[in-house]
């Protein structure tokens, strides 16, 4: 990866800074005026805590940072750089335990990855990006178009499979997703495929129907391989802010989420929600996406994210 000669930063880091800019700017706005105070008293700490919550970092994270600041010595008054560094340190502490790349280590193969998320979250594109990364690591990949509720989703995944040069199992709109997954695993075993990535329906408004469908997929997989699915990855749209938290709550219940991918970390994103999610749920964060390009999904680096959010 080459450096950007004008900024001295890698293009990915520039895009990452852009992705967290809204949270970083909001944090700056909410903290404005607090750094002129002579002492870090209880009232000022309360104001900082409120500013952190207003920046989508979540009450748990805000309370941790408040406690850490209360123990710091700011002998020349409240120092902005010092506060930002404390914020970055505490965010990194929260994010570091959940930064976990999606590894292909299942045996017997294939490793089955169910990809879930509401329609519009970037789920299908994320599947293509994950497939691309696995192909680059010399794994054999097969896709299953299990979102049979939408013809557009089936068509989109077929296009990606063709571009990537990987096999795909698909059927008609309204077809039985579990049957497609069954066929995918059978073919995957027969052809020696390493990774089977399954798209699933995102009909969150029909929770009972979604639970039934995912339950059926799990039962079919269990008959073929008791360990499958090996991963249940929830794709979250960073621009939805607090709504992402409710999505995690529901999908944890209906699908047994094992990890997260955060997409659409652009200038409109509320990336602080990533910290709130890590603090509350502790689910592995496998990757984050900052754009539509195939190289714009990368393994999650907690220290880069923390520095970008805090503006440290």
C-alpha positions as CSV (number, residue, x, y, z in Angstrom):
1,X,0.0,0.0,0.0
2,X,1.6,3.3,-1.0
3,X,1.6,6.5,1.0
4,X,-0.3,9.6,0.0
5,X,2.6,12.0,-0.8
6,X,0.7,15.1,0.1
7,X,-0.4,14.0,3.6
8,X,2.2,11.4,4.5
9,X,-0.8,9.1,5.4
10,X,-1.9,6.0,3.6
11,X,-5.1,6.4,1.5
12,X,-6.8,3.9,3.8
13,X,-6.0,6.0,6.9
14,X,-7.4,9.1,5.1
15,X,-10.6,7.3,4.3
16,X,-10.8,5.9,7.9
17,X,-10.4,9.5,9.3
18,X,-13.2,10.5,6.9
19,X,-15.3,7.6,8.1
20,X,-15.2,8.7,11.7
21,X,-15.2,12.4,11.0
22,X,-18.8,13.0,11.9
23,X,-18.3,11.4,15.4
24,X,-14.9,13.2,15.8
25,X,-16.4,16.6,14.8
26,X,-19.4,16.0,17.0
27,X,-17.2,15.2,19.9
28,X,-15.2,18.4,19.2
29,X,-18.3,20.5,19.1
30,X,-19.7,19.0,22.3
31,X,-16.4,19.6,24.1
32,X,-16.0,23.2,22.9
33,X,-15.9,25.6,25.8
34,X,-14.9,23.0,28.4
35,X,-11.2,23.4,27.9
36,X,-11.2,27.0,29.2
37,X,-12.2,25.9,32.7
38,X,-9.5,26.0,35.4
39,X,-10.3,22.9,37.2
40,X,-11.6,19.4,36.3
41,X,-14.3,19.5,38.9
42,X,-17.4,17.2,39.2
43,X,-19.5,19.6,37.1
44,X,-17.0,19.7,34.3
45,X,-16.7,15.9,34.4
46,X,-20.5,15.6,34.1
47,X,-20.4,17.9,31.1
48,X,-17.7,15.8,29.4
49,X,-19.6,12.6,30.1
50,X,-22.7,14.1,28.5
51,X,-20.6,15.3,25.5
52,X,-19.3,11.7,25.0
53,X,-22.8,10.2,25.2
54,X,-24.1,12.8,22.7
55,X,-21.3,11.7,20.3
56,X,-22.8,8.2,20.1
57,X,-20.1,6.6,22.2
58,X,-22.6,5.2,24.6
59,X,-23.2,5.6,28.4
60,X,-20.9,2.8,29.4
61,X,-17.9,4.2,27.5
62,X,-18.6,7.7,28.7
63,X,-18.7,6.6,32.3
64,X,-15.3,4.8,31.9
65,X,-13.7,7.9,30.3
66,X,-15.2,10.1,33.1
67,X,-13.7,7.8,35.7
68,X,-10.3,7.8,34.0
69,X,-10.3,11.6,33.7
70,X,-11.2,12.0,37.3
71,X,-8.0,10.2,38.2
72,X,-5.8,12.3,35.8
73,X,-3.8,15.4,36.9
74,X,-4.3,18.4,34.7
75,X,-2.1,20.9,36.5
76,X,-2.5,23.7,34.0
77,X,-6.3,23.4,33.7
78,X,-8.1,21.1,31.4
79,X,-5.9,20.3,28.5
80,X,-7.6,19.4,25.2
81,X,-4.8,17.2,23.9
82,X,-4.7,15.4,27.2
83,X,-8.4,14.7,27.3
84,X,-8.4,13.5,23.7
85,X,-5.6,11.1,24.4
86,X,-7.5,9.7,27.4
87,X,-10.6,9.3,25.2
88,X,-8.5,7.5,22.5
89,X,-6.8,5.2,25.1
90,X,-10.1,4.2,26.7
91,X,-11.8,3.6,23.3
92,X,-8.8,1.5,22.2
93,X,-9.1,-0.5,25.5
94,X,-12.8,-1.2,24.7
95,X,-12.2,-2.1,21.0
96,X,-9.0,-4.1,21.3
97,X,-10.6,-7.3,22.8
98,X,-13.3,-7.4,20.0
99,X,-11.0,-6.8,17.0
100,X,-11.0,-10.3,15.5
101,X,-10.4,-11.1,11.8
102,X,-12.7,-13.7,10.2
103,X,-10.4,-16.7,10.0
104,X,-11.0,-19.9,7.9
105,X,-10.1,-22.7,10.2
106,X,-13.1,-25.1,10.1
107,X,-12.5,-28.8,9.7
108,X,-14.0,-30.6,7.9
109,X,-14.6,-28.0,5.2
110,X,-16.4,-26.0,4.1
111,X,-16.6,-23.3,6.7
112,X,-20.2,-22.0,6.5
113,X,-20.6,-18.2,7.0
114,X,-24.2,-16.9,7.3
115,X,-24.3,-13.2,6.5
116,X,-27.3,-11.4,7.9
117,X,-28.5,-7.8,8.1
118,X,-31.4,-5.6,7.2
119,X,-32.0,-4.8,3.5
120,X,-29.9,-1.8,2.5
121,X,-27.1,-2.4,5.0
122,X,-24.6,-3.3,2.3
123,X,-25.0,-7.0,3.0
124,X,-24.6,-8.4,-0.6
125,X,-21.7,-6.1,-1.4
126,X,-20.0,-7.1,1.9
127,X,-20.3,-10.8,0.9
128,X,-18.5,-10.0,-2.4
129,X,-15.8,-8.1,-0.5
130,X,-15.3,-11.0,2.0
131,X,-15.2,-13.5,-0.9
132,X,-12.5,-11.4,-2.6
133,X,-10.4,-11.4,0.5
134,X,-10.7,-15.1,1.0
135,X,-9.8,-15.7,-2.7
136,X,-6.7,-13.5,-2.2
137,X,-5.8,-15.8,0.6
138,X,-6.0,-18.8,-1.7
139,X,-9.3,-20.2,-0.3
140,X,-11.9,-21.8,-2.6
141,X,-15.2,-19.8,-2.2
142,X,-18.8,-20.6,-3.1
143,X,-21.8,-18.3,-2.7
144,X,-25.4,-19.2,-1.8
145,X,-28.1,-16.7,-2.8
146,X,-30.2,-17.4,0.3
147,X,-32.1,-14.1,0.2
148,X,-34.8,-15.6,-1.9
149,X,-37.3,-13.0,-0.8
150,X,-35.8,-10.4,-3.2
151,X,-35.1,-11.2,-6.9
152,X,-32.8,-8.2,-6.9
153,X,-30.6,-9.7,-4.2
154,X,-30.4,-13.0,-6.2
155,X,-29.4,-11.1,-9.3
156,X,-26.9,-8.9,-7.6
157,X,-25.1,-11.9,-6.0
158,X,-25.0,-13.7,-9.3
159,X,-23.3,-10.7,-10.9
160,X,-20.7,-10.6,-8.1
161,X,-20.1,-14.4,-8.4
162,X,-19.4,-14.0,-12.1
163,X,-17.0,-11.1,-11.5
164,X,-15.2,-13.0,-8.9
165,X,-15.2,-16.2,-10.9
166,X,-16.7,-18.3,-8.1
167,X,-19.6,-20.8,-8.2
168,X,-23.0,-19.8,-6.8
169,X,-26.0,-21.8,-5.7
170,X,-29.2,-19.9,-6.5
171,X,-32.9,-20.5,-7.2
172,X,-36.0,-18.6,-8.0
173,X,-37.5,-15.7,-6.0
174,X,-39.6,-17.2,-3.2
175,X,-37.7,-20.4,-3.2
176,X,-36.6,-22.4,-0.1
177,X,-33.4,-20.9,1.3
178,X,-32.6,-24.0,3.4
179,X,-32.7,-26.3,0.4
180,X,-30.2,-24.0,-1.4
181,X,-27.9,-24.1,1.6
182,X,-28.2,-27.9,1.7
183,X,-27.2,-28.0,-1.9
184,X,-24.4,-25.6,-1.3
185,X,-22.8,-27.6,1.5
186,X,-23.2,-30.9,-0.6
187,X,-21.5,-29.3,-3.6
188,X,-18.9,-27.6,-1.4
189,X,-17.9,-31.0,0.1
190,X,-17.9,-32.7,-3.2
191,X,-15.7,-30.0,-4.9
192,X,-13.4,-29.3,-1.9
193,X,-14.6,-25.7,-1.3
194,X,-13.1,-24.0,1.7
195,X,-15.7,-21.3,2.4
196,X,-19.4,-21.2,1.8
197,X,-20.8,-17.7,2.2
198,X,-24.6,-17.6,2.5
199,X,-26.7,-14.5,1.9
200,X,-29.9,-14.5,4.0
201,X,-33.1,-12.5,4.0
202,X,-33.2,-9.2,6.0
203,X,-36.9,-9.0,6.7
204,X,-36.5,-7.7,10.2
205,X,-40.1,-6.3,10.2
206,X,-41.3,-10.0,10.1
207,X,-39.2,-11.2,13.0
208,X,-41.1,-14.5,13.5
209,X,-40.8,-15.4,9.8
210,X,-37.1,-14.6,9.8
211,X,-36.5,-16.7,12.9
212,X,-38.3,-19.6,11.3
213,X,-36.3,-19.4,8.1
214,X,-32.9,-19.1,9.9
215,X,-34.0,-21.9,12.3
216,X,-34.7,-24.1,9.3
217,X,-31.3,-23.3,7.7
218,X,-29.6,-24.1,11.0
219,X,-31.4,-27.5,11.2
220,X,-30.4,-28.4,7.7
221,X,-26.8,-27.4,8.3
222,X,-26.8,-29.4,11.5
223,X,-27.7,-32.6,9.7
224,X,-24.7,-32.1,7.3
225,X,-22.2,-30.7,9.8
226,X,-23.0,-30.3,13.5
227,X,-20.5,-27.4,13.7
228,X,-22.2,-25.3,11.0
229,X,-22.9,-22.5,10.7
230,X,-19.4,-21.7,11.9
231,X,-20.0,-17.9,11.7
232,X,-23.1,-15.7,11.8
233,X,-21.9,-12.3,10.6
234,X,-24.2,-9.3,11.1
235,X,-23.6,-6.4,8.6
236,X,-24.4,-3.0,10.1
237,X,-24.8,0.3,8.3
238,X,-22.8,2.9,10.2
239,X,-25.0,5.8,9.0
240,X,-28.0,4.4,11.1
241,X,-26.5,5.4,14.4
242,X,-28.5,4.1,17.4
243,X,-30.7,2.0,15.2
244,X,-27.7,-0.3,14.7
245,X,-27.9,-1.2,18.4
246,X,-31.5,-2.3,18.1
247,X,-30.5,-4.4,15.1
248,X,-27.8,-6.2,17.1
249,X,-30.3,-6.9,19.9
250,X,-32.9,-8.4,17.5
251,X,-30.5,-10.4,15.3
252,X,-28.7,-11.7,18.4
253,X,-32.1,-13.1,19.4
254,X,-33.2,-14.5,16.1
255,X,-29.9,-15.6,14.6
256,X,-27.2,-16.0,17.3
257,X,-24.8,-13.4,15.9
258,X,-21.2,-14.4,16.3
259,X,-19.5,-11.3,14.8
260,X,-20.0,-7.9,13.2
261,X,-19.0,-6.0,10.0
262,X,-19.6,-2.3,10.0
263,X,-20.1,-0.8,6.5
264,X,-20.6,2.7,5.1
265,X,-18.2,4.5,7.3
266,X,-18.2,7.7,5.2
267,X,-18.6,11.3,6.1
268,X,-22.2,10.9,7.1
269,X,-21.5,7.9,9.4
270,X,-22.0,7.8,13.1
271,X,-19.0,5.7,13.7
272,X,-19.0,6.1,17.5
273,X,-21.8,3.5,17.6
274,X,-19.1,1.0,17.0
275,X,-17.7,1.8,20.4
276,X,-21.1,1.6,22.1
277,X,-21.7,-1.8,20.4
278,X,-18.4,-3.1,21.6
279,X,-19.0,-1.9,25.1
280,X,-22.5,-3.3,25.4
281,X,-22.3,-6.6,23.4
282,X,-18.6,-7.5,23.2
283,X,-19.2,-9.2,19.8
284,X,-16.1,-9.6,17.6
285,X,-15.7,-6.9,15.0
286,X,-14.3,-8.6,11.9
287,X,-14.0,-5.8,9.5
288,X,-15.1,-2.3,8.6
289,X,-15.9,-0.7,5.2
290,X,-15.2,2.9,4.2
291,X,-16.5,2.8,0.6
292,X,-17.9,0.9,-2.3
293,X,-14.6,-0.3,-3.7
294,X,-13.6,-4.0,-3.4
295,X,-10.5,-2.9,-1.3
296,X,-12.6,-0.7,1.0
297,X,-13.3,-3.5,3.5
298,X,-10.4,-4.2,5.8
299,X,-9.8,-6.1,9.1
300,X,-10.7,-3.9,12.0
301,X,-7.8,-2.1,13.7
302,X,-8.9,-0.8,17.1
303,X,-6.0,1.6,17.6
304,X,-6.5,3.3,14.3
305,X,-10.3,3.6,14.9
306,X,-9.7,5.0,18.4
307,X,-7.4,7.7,17.2
308,X,-9.7,8.7,14.4
309,X,-12.7,8.9,16.7
310,X,-10.9,10.9,19.4
311,X,-9.1,13.2,17.0
312,X,-6.0,12.4,19.0
